[in-house]
């Protein structure tokens, strides 16, 4: 939850229920898997994306980047007059 806040410069905040529901969904889809935590850590569960999860993430990022580029291009066009 802290990482989301830091990575988004505070723009995004998620609570525990959102985090754990999302992890559960990713596990159910086979897009994430639980991995062993290093022995010197606090014992919390650790997860990583699977190959399928990384592919889905990259596809989603490409889709979002395309939408941002198209939106910027549209907003840069001059406004049409309504005569």
N, C-alpha and C positions, 0 to 999 in steps of 0.2 A: 504494500500500500504506500509505503514511503517512497519507493522507487518511482511509482507512477507520478506522484506529486513532484518529485525532483526532475524526472525526465520531461515533464510538461511545464516546467517552471511554475508550478502551482496552479495551472489552468485546469487540470483534471484531478479529481479526488474520488477515490472509491472506498467503500466501506467493506468490512469483513464479509458480509453476506454476498455482495457482488463478486468479490474476489473468489470466494470458495465455490459459488455457483458457476462461475466462469471456468475455474480449474476443473470442476466436475464435468462440465460440458466438453471441455477439451479432451479429458480422459475418455469419456464416452465415445467421442468421435475418432479416437485413436490418434489425435493430433498432439498429445502430450503423454508423457510417461513419468512415473515416479522414479527417482534415482537415489542412490545411497549418498547421504551427506558425509562430508569428511568427518573423521572422528573428533576433531577438536572444535566442532561447531556446537550450537545450542540444542541440537536434536530435532529441530523442526524439519518437516518434510521438505524435500526439494523435488522440483519437476524440471523437465526439459522438453522442448518440442521434438516430435518425431520428424522423420523425413517428410511425411505427408503434412504434418503441421507447418513445417518451414515452407513447403510449396504453397499451402493455403495462405500463409502470411504474405509471401512474396506476391501472390496473385492479388490479394487485397490491397497491398501497398501500391502496386501498379495501377489498380482501378482508382484508388483515391488520388494518386498523383495525376492521373489523366483528368479526373474531374476538376482538380484544382487548376490545372493548366487551362482547361476549357473555360472555366469560370473566370479566370484572370483575363483571358483573351476576350470574352464577352464584355467584361466590365471595362476594358480598355477602349472598346469601340465607342465612337461618338453617339450620343443619344439621337434618335430619330425625331424629327419635328412632327407634331400632330396637326398639320394644317388641313 
